[in-house]
Amino acid sequence: MKKLIFDRFENGFGICEDKEKRTFAIPLDEMPKEVKKGDVIEITDEGEISINQEETKRLLNEKKAKQSNSSRKVL
């Protein structure tokens, strides 16, 4: 199973990134219709694509925590 983070729509493709920052273009007709920027998508070995809601929430919470911590730093 492969996990990717959805970034954007571009020229009929959904552009996604893996944890190594490599990009992948997936045809829109294969993407879940409700996908949005920041969603974690999973691709099974059989080629089925779905959104992992729990992983998406976890990443969003991590991102919020990092932003909160960086805004608290005083120079």
C-alpha positions in Angstrom: 0.0 0.0 0.0 1.2 3.5 -0.9 0.4 6.6 1.0 0.4 10.0 -0.7 -0.7 13.5 0.2 -3.0 15.2 -2.3 -1.8 18.7 -3.4 -3.8 20.0 -6.3 -5.7 19.4 -9.6 -3.7 20.1 -12.7 -4.5 19.4 -16.4 -6.8 16.5 -15.7 -4.7 14.9 -12.9 -4.6 14.9 -9.2 -1.0 15.8 -8.1 0.1 14.0 -5.0 3.4 13.8 -3.0 4.9 11.0 -1.0 7.0 11.4 2.2 10.2 11.7 0.1 8.6 14.7 -1.7 8.3 12.8 -5.0 5.3 13.9 -7.1 2.7 11.6 -8.7 0.0 12.5 -11.3 -3.1 10.4 -11.0 -5.9 10.7 -13.5 -8.9 12.6 -12.0 -11.3 9.8 -12.9 -9.3 7.5 -10.6 -9.3 10.0 -7.7 -12.0 10.0 -5.0 -14.4 12.8 -6.0 -14.3 14.4 -2.5 -10.5 14.7 -2.3 -9.1 18.0 -1.2 -5.7 19.6 -0.6 -3.9 17.9 2.3 -5.9 14.7 2.2 -3.9 11.5 2.7 -4.8 9.0 0.0 -3.9 5.3 0.0 -3.4 3.2 -3.1 -3.7 -0.5 -2.5 -1.7 -3.1 -4.4 -4.8 -3.7 -6.5 -4.9 0.0 -7.5 -7.8 1.1 -5.4 -7.6 4.7 -4.2 -9.2 6.0 -1.0 -8.9 8.8 1.5 -7.5 7.9 4.9 -9.5 10.3 7.1 -7.7 9.3 10.3 -4.3 9.9 8.9 -5.5 13.2 7.3 -6.7 14.4 10.7 -3.4 13.4 12.4 -1.3 15.3 9.8 -3.6 18.3 10.1 -3.2 18.3 13.9 0.6 17.9 13.6 0.7 20.9 11.3 -1.4 23.0 13.6 0.8 22.1 16.6 3.9 23.1 14.7 2.4 26.4 13.6 1.3 27.1 17.2 4.7 26.3 18.6 6.5 28.5 16.0 4.2 31.5 16.6 4.9 31.3 20.4 8.6 31.8 20.0 9.8 35.2 20.9 13.0 36.7 19.4 
